[in-house]
Amino acid sequence: MDVPATTASVTVALLREAATTGARLRAATAGAPAGDPVTVLAWHGAVLDATARLAATVAWLLARRAVETGELPADPADDRQRLLPLRDPPPPPAAASPALRAALAEAAALYARVRRLATHGAPPAGASG
């Protein structure tokens, strides 16, 4: 199997997954809580954390795709090719709906898989996250 083609297909699949995860996150945020300021801030903080996680994931994947297609040279010193390191996600807020909890977990899992890929390279053909 052609290793660059396999790597490129992994990158494209992860970009598609990030787009799907983003759409699920957006749909799950339709019912923002009101009332207690602490509850509201915790809810919005969790959503912003997941959004930042998805943005970092997509930025790294787009840079990786640019390297794979030759638009960027493969230079480990190039900051555009580094995955933004993020802390572990906070637990879901108490006011989170089941759909929001699932979307938050999905965003965290995708970032963790991309972090492994950024650290260890492309998985072997047929491997799953």
Buried (B, 14 or more C-beta within 10 A) or exposed (E): EEEEEBBBBBBEEBBEBBEEBBEBBEEBBEEEBEEEEEBBEBBBEBBEBBBBBBEBBBBBBBBBBBBBEEEBEEEEEEEEBBBBEBEEBEEBBEBBBEBBBBBBEBBBBBBBBBBEBBEEEBBEEEEEB
